[in-house]
Amino acid sequence: MLETIRMIIICGSLLLGGFMVLVAMPQSKMREILMPIVGWAVAALSAVYVVSPLDIVPDFIPIAGWLDDGGAIVTGIAGAVMAMKAQKEHQQRISG
């Protein structure tokens, strides 16, 4: 169980670091390639966090327990939107 938590933390840290690098380089070719991957990965990890029984704040704490799941849902939606926008921009650059 601790190995799973450790792996989730490592993956999340790598995604966050990659995202920060991509944001810092707006005209990079790597950004075009990696932004959709990072966005979908953030969405997938957020979905895994929501359905996982492991929470930062347990769900039996009335409001705070639900807020962390709500934050994960919002983060996942934002990641998916970011990935779709990046894919759309990439397709527009290729076709036009």
Protein Blocks (a to p, Z undefined) as FASTA:
>chain_A
ZZmmmmmmmmmmmmmmmmmmmmmmmmbfklmmmmmmmmmmmmmmmmmmmmpmbdfbdfkl
mklmmmmmmmmmmmmmmmmmmmmmmmmmmmmmmmZZ
